Amino acid sequence: MNGKEFVKISKLEITFLVDLVALAGFLSNPIFYSKSILLLPLLVAGSLGSMSAAFFNNLYDMDIDSSMKRTSYRTGIVNKSTYWRLFAYGIIMLVASILIAYFAINPLTALFIFLGFLSYVFLYTIFLKRRTTWNIVIGGIAGSFPAFAGWAAVSNAVSPTAAFIAFLVFLWTPTHFWSLATGNAEDYQSAKIPMLPAVVGTQKSSRYIIANTAILFVYSMLPIFIREINVGPAYYVMAVVLGLVLLYYTILPVRSGFSKQSYRKAFHFSNYYLMVLLVAICLVNFIH
């Protein structure tokens, strides 16, 4: 397996997001300065755990990749001849992730990283993905655990701030993934995966996306009313502005006749939405 193939099946874009969520949890902790030395092992452990989960996700979905245009490229990388080698890589990365977090940081951080792995591989990939349209809704919890891991790396505890960031990612996930899946509904139908857009159709999916985004927007305002959530002034401005723009992009498909291009725009902007909000949260203890 060469470098390009590794990048493709380790889903580095997801790893980047996982690290950014963990970074937001870490830097939003007011006492992170005293534990700044732990940031590197946190990011290394989180990255290895995320890439390991991606490997096992690809291995489990090996039988359906050829049915989907979006993932058909994986058949040349993940197949019967490479299965056990990739399985071994996944195990090595997972074990290394947990050991680094456990011994270099603390057991609670290791637990949250491991729960993130379990929820993505077992809850989402194995149990939910092929069984229910709620797959990405419930399975989205996998993206929440890095926030807890980041805070726990500093304080060996949980907090309202970590819980807020975790649930923000949880609520963002359906808007993000349904926008992607609506533009690729035929793929999921071919593979017989009950992703919401492939089951209920494009127009009804749009209503769900808009409704979820409205809930996400309202939830993102929660720190205004709960002082214990430490996100800072930059976050408040970005949450309002980006939240309204994200609502616009999720309404755009309805106004454009449900074109695939409009769903792609919503999908891509949802990436910017979450990244900018997380960066704003990371700055909370730097802006006074």
PyMOL commands that set and color helices and strands:
alter all, ss='L'
color gray80, all
select helices_A, chain A and resi 3-10+12-27+32-63+65-67+72-76+83-105+107-128+135-143+145-155+160-182+185-191+196-200+202-220+222-224+233-255+260-282
alter helices_A, ss='H'
color red, helices_A
deselect
rebuild
show_as cartoon
